Every structure is written in structure tokens, then in C-alpha cells.
Amino acid sequence: MATKSHSRSSSRSGAKGRGKIHKVMKEQKEGKLKSGSGKKVKSRKQAVAIALSEARRSGANIPKKKSSSKKKASPKKKSS
């Protein structure tokens, strides 16, 4: 019987991605990180999002964003 080997590289970022994220988070702590509109980033969550998108742009192996799942509308009941 052959066992399946799971590669962790697809679910984790590589060294290039980690370095880029570290650099951006350091900028955010120092108060130098700017958003696309040129405003200073204050939120840690926003800084993480910017770091991940920059790492993806530079070609790092970063997993794709999770798409938001839309809720199905429940069927309306007819009132008689």
C-alpha cells in the first residue's frame, strides 16, 4: 500500500513570503506603512493584508485568499 505524502509548501508561505511579511509588519510598528491611498495604516489587520498582497505580488508561495461564502436565501413561505 502506498501512503499519500502531503506537501506543506502549498499550505505555508516560503522564506521569501515570511521575509516580506516581516518587513511590512516592522514598517507598520514604526508608523511608516502607507495604504494604497497614501494614508498611514493604523490597523494591524490591514497591515497583515497589505503584507500578504505584497508577498503574493513578489511571487512568494502564499495561499490564496479565502472567498467569502454567500448565504443562500431561504425560500419564502406562501401565506394562505
N, C-alpha and C positions, 0 to 999 in steps of 0.2 A: 504494500500500500504506500502510495506517495502522499506526503503531507504537503499542505499548502504553505508556502512561505509568504508572509506578509511583509511588504517593504514599508518601513516607517517614513521613508523620504517623501511619500505622497501626502502624508498627513502632518508633517512637520516642516518648518522652514529650515533652509540651509544656513550655512555660516554667513553667506552674503546677505541674506534677509535679516538675520539677527543683528549684524553689524549696522545695517541701515536703520533698523528699528531703534537700536541703542543710541545712534547718533541723533535721530529726531527727538527721542524722549529726553535726551540731555539738553537739546535746544529748548524744549518746552519748559524744563525745570529752570533754565537760565532766563526764560522770558523772551527768547529770540525767535521762537517759532511763529510763522505767519501763515494764515489760511490763504486760499486762492484769491480772496478779495483784498488781501493785504492787511487784514485786521489781525491783531495779536490773538493767539489761541489761548484760552483760559481753561477749557475743559480737558481733563485727562483722557476722556473717551474720544474726543475729537482728535487729540494728538495721536492716539493709537491708530485711528482710522487713517490719518494722513501718513503715518509711518508705514502702514501696510500697503497703501496705494502706491507710495513712492518705491517701496521694495518690489512690488509687482512690476512697476514700470521699468525698473532697472534690470529686470529679468530674473529675480530671485524666485526660488521654488516655494511660493506661498499658496496655501489652499484658497480656492475661490470663495467669494462672499456667499453667505447663506441667503437665498432669496426668501423674502417674506411670504409666508403662505397665506393666501386669501381664504377667509372663511366662506363656506358655502351658505347662501341664504336659505333658511328653512322654508319649505313650501308653505304658502299661506293657506289656511283652512277656510273653506267657504262657510259662512254663517247662513243658516236657513231659518 
